[in-house]
């Protein structure tokens, strides 16, 4: 929409045109949401700050003298609310974890891959002030803001803004190096992060940056690092998420009181218009709130979501997690009906590196919730994460025989309610593939003759760097490290990510293509170590799964 149209819309809204006011709220809400969401990295306060920004903008629209300055004026209000929120926080609230990690939401919603994903995830490692500036600079590079508007929003000259942006970019590049290194297989880094709780902060940023500067393995890169500004050009705004709400109570007035005071009754329905629903998807509920839902033609959400009771995007994951119990004539008949999947109890051979995988069947996705958040890092025996819903999950392996070689006590899946399938293996390599140029005596991801090897139990499948599973219900994954030192990271994922991973082969510099295991039916393989029971010691789950 061109500036002339917005100028006319703003002028009309200032003159009391109700339809124009509706259009302003619907049109500019996504921009405010992206600024606040990225500045606060998805903290629970995002909804409140977005709401306060929009309400203040509507309430003070009459004071805006120049309609051409509306965008910079609105952005300045948003930044003021972000800074006010920071001043209001107590010491206790400083330690709160994000409610919905905005970096992960950016990756999933915009389907970012490679170095674009790396930039989004690097934002987690920035301090609050840098993250606030990044929220504006990201939009400047993407073409949503000008440098003049960025400078006005933070209250400095354009020259001073240029200096601050340059310093922020330097710290962003350092953070990108950390993200890249954590995705690697450096055994020394694995040992360094053994005491890390998985939450980015300034102390660990400095520690990891020191390690990367002095480490030939982490400091090197297998591809040219593209500057962040080139990666972000043209990237769209992150759509409003499922479950996002915007209350319409102005100054404590009810929606009815607002309408009687002269504000537009149509404001309540602004986001239900087809043009807006195409972008964000929305419906209206009693009480005067926007509730964002999936539009009818949108792909299934891949992020962990918790729809509200009034959302129209379908039942929440918990509603599909447990099948409805039905009467059975006998215990034996029930057992026969419950059994599914292929039990694999033998080592499979590595496919030819140039063998492309079979087509990956597409299973229904309504979203996975994880008790460990968007990235659960399990480094020690007894660490666990519970997954619920319907969708894909990535389990990424890191093994460190340099710290302690020997037998591997495999992770196990317990308390299964519903179904669990082992759908694909990827990451461009199996863990027993040779690692060219690997340091410290490593010959493969399982170790080497100089440091010893990680040894799997007899009959256990050799894991790949990335193992993908499909959950339809609820299950708990537990790290059972007892012999060889290893760690696993667990990510809710999506079909597109799995399909892309397994199809990246030697042509992209990887060792081999991935492997599709899913048949698309209940005959697909199940993990080797899975049970419906909840044993006192998860490490005792038998290898040959019977579910």
Secondary structure, DSSP 8 states (H G I E B T S, - for coil): --HHHHHHHHHHHHTT-HHHHHHHHHHHHHHHHHHHHHHTTT-TTHHHHHHHHHHHHHHTGGG---GGGHHHHHHHHHHHHHHHHHHH--TTGGG---SS-HHHHHHHHHT--HHHHHHHHHGGGS-HHHHHHHHHHHHHHTTSS-HHHHHHHHTS-HHHHHHHHHHHHHHHHHHHHHHHHHTS--HHHHHHGGG--S---HHHHHHHHHHHHH-HHHH--SS----HHHHHTT-------TT-EEE--STT--HHHHHHTT--GGGGGGGGSHHHHTTT-EEEETTTEEEE---TTS----S-----TT-SS---HHHHHS------S-HHHHHHHH--SB---S------TT------------EEEETTTTSEEE-STT-EEEEEEEEEEEEEEEE-HHHH-EE----EEEEEEEEEEEEEEEEEEETTSB-TT-STT-SBTTEETTTEEEE--TT----EEEEEEEEEEEEEEE---SSS-EEEEEEE--HHHHHHHHT--GGGT-S---EE---SSTTSB--SSB-SS--SSGGG--SS---
